[in-house]
Amino acid sequence: MKKLLLSICLVAVIGFTANAQFHVELGLNANLPQGDFADAYKLGVGVYVEPKYAFNENIDLGLYIGSNGFAGEDISGGGSVEATAIVPVLATGTYRFSTNNVTPYAGLGLGMYFIAAAEIDGTEVGEAESEFGFAPRAGVYVGRLNLGAAYNIVKDANYVQINLGFRILSRD
């Protein structure tokens, strides 16, 4: 946690010294498990930080770092699953369709998802693992506010993510 906080502070300091091409988005999200993942987990919530570099007027390149918790539920046929956590660390690219105050966008994130071990009926099932995954995403920027959605595709842990983010530093 200390390393993450130190990294965020370092990114912020670099952002203040850089020109208007650098910005950071901070946000909250709600996560809806899909497929087999939805059989064992309910709604999840999370937070994220995404430092970005404006490559040009329409293209942003960034690094998405999030932390998502999912509540477990009873499994049909007996048993229950405790809560689990997924930490995505993704390289991102975003295309902004205009440069207006209201700007629709589409993008993609590629990288690693770190998944905590699940516990079923008090018995630990495996260890924490990491899986490669990707997340197509789309949304709209309204000023500095981001209203977006992403479909995170990870082995055995797919989920739809609804984001509410806020850009700080530059990129007006």
N, C-alpha and C positions, 0 to 999 in steps of 0.2 A: 504494500500500500504506500509506503514511504517513497519507493522508487517511482510509482505512478504519479504521486503528487509532485515530486521533484521534476519529473519529465514534463508535466503540465506547466509548472512554473517556468521551466527553461524554454518551452515553446512560446509561452506568453512574452517573455523577455525578448526573445528573438523577433517575435511579431512586432513589438513596439519599435525595434530598431530597423525593421524592414520597411519597404514602401507599401503602398496600398494593395499589393498583390497577395499578401498573406492575411488570412483570417482564421478564426476558430469558431466552431459551432458546438454548443453545449445543449444537451437535451434529455428528455424523458421519453420512455416508450412503453407501449402495451404490446404483449406478444401472445399470439394465438397459435398454439400447437396444431400441427396438421398430420394427417395419416396415422401411422402407428404411434408416433410421439403423442398424439392427442388421446390415445387409449390410456396412457399412464399419467399424463400431466394436464393441469388446468391452465388457466390464464397466467401469464407471466408478466412481470414488470421489470424495468431496467433503466439505466442511465447510460449516457455516452458522451464522449468528447471526440471531435473530429477536426484536427488542424488541417487547413487546406491552403494550397497555393494556386492562385489564378493564373493559369498558363496563358490565357488570352481572355477576351471579353466573355466568351461562352464556355470555356472549358476549365474546370477546377480539378486538381489532382490532390488527393489527401490520404490520411491514415485514420481509419475509424477504429476506436477502442471503446468497447462497451462492457457492461456487466448486467446480465439478465438472470433473474431468479424465477423458477417455475414451481408452483405448488403441486404436489402429488395428489393422487386420488385413489379411490378403491378401484380395483381391477375386476371386470366381470369374471365370474367364476371363483372369486375369493382372493383375498390378499389386498395389500395396499402398498403404494409407492410414496416415499418421503420426497421432500423438495429437492431440486437439483439446480445447478447454476451453469450457465454457458457464458463464456467470455470470448467474443469475437475480436480478432485483430486483423483488419482488412485494409489492403491498399484499395483506394477508391478513385473512380473517375466519374465526373458529373458533367453533362452537357446541358447548358441553360439555353432554352429556345428563344429568349429575347433578353434585352438589357433593361426592361421596364421595371417599375416598382413591383408589379405582379408578374412573376416569372415562372412558367412551368419548366420542369427539368426531368431528365431521365439519366440513369447512371448504373454503375455496376461496382460491386465490391468483391475482391478475391483475396482469400487468405486462410488463416487458421482459426478454428473454433476450439477452445479449450473447455471440455465438458467434465464437470465434477461427477464422481461416482454416485450412483443411485443406491438407495437402501430399500429393499423389499422385505416387508414383514420383519424388520429388525436385523436382517442379514445383508451385509454389504455385497453388492454385485459389481465386481471388477474394481479397477482403480480409475483415477482420473485419466482421461485420454485426450488426445488432440486429433482433430480431423480437418482435412482440407474441405473448404466449401466456398460457395459464392452467393451473392445476393443482388439480383436485379432490383432496381428501385426507381421510383418516380414520385413526383409531388409538385408542390408549388411554393415558391418563396413569395411572401407578402412583406415587403420591406426587409427587415432583418429576421422575420419569423419564418420557420420552415414547417410546413405541414406535408408529411411524406409517408410513404409506405414502402416496405421492402419484403421480398420473399426469400428468406434464408434457407438455402438448400445445403443440408449437411447430412451425412450418413446417419440414418435412423433418428434425426432430430430436426426435421423441417418445421419452420414456423413463419407465420406472417407477422411482421412488425409494423406498428403504427407509431410514427415519430412526431414529436412536438419539440422543435429545436429553436435556438436563438443564436444568431451570429454576433460575435463580439470582435473587437479590433476593427478591421477595415472591410472592404468589399461592399460598399454601399449600393 
